[in-house]
Amino acid sequence: QVQLVESGGGLVQAGGSLRLSCAASGRSSSIYNIGWFRQAPGKEREFVAAISWAGRSTYYADSVKGRFTISRANARNTVYLQMNSLKPEDTAIYYCAAHSGNWGTIGAPDDYAYWGQGTQVTVSS
């Protein structure tokens, strides 16, 4: 069992920045790839970014590429999502999740075994 807790969400103006954190705990939590997803009201959950368990591989959705950066500090069992140049369309609840499949399915929500409770990000125009 892995527990994930997100933090760092909030209200920010367009063009601003936020850094989200995902703290993992539980058995073997450091060996999972970790992904970030988001869900806006009335929309499906969408993939944002992911990082491999060792931190050597990353993958981003086209909509955030060049603006968001994912990183991890395994010594702290924490994954970060640095979000810059935020836009109103980035407004959503952001979730981190532990991936249980192979890297080829990193963008598929169904291949994530554990999820956090989410943190709200609101970007005002």
Secondary structure, 3 states (H helix, E strand, C coil): CEEEEEECCEEEECCCCEEEEEEEEECCHHHCEEEEEEECCCCCCEEEEEECCCCCCEEECCCCCCCEEEEEEHHHCEEEEEECCCCHHHCEEEEEEEECCCHHHCCCHHHEEEECCCEEEEEEC
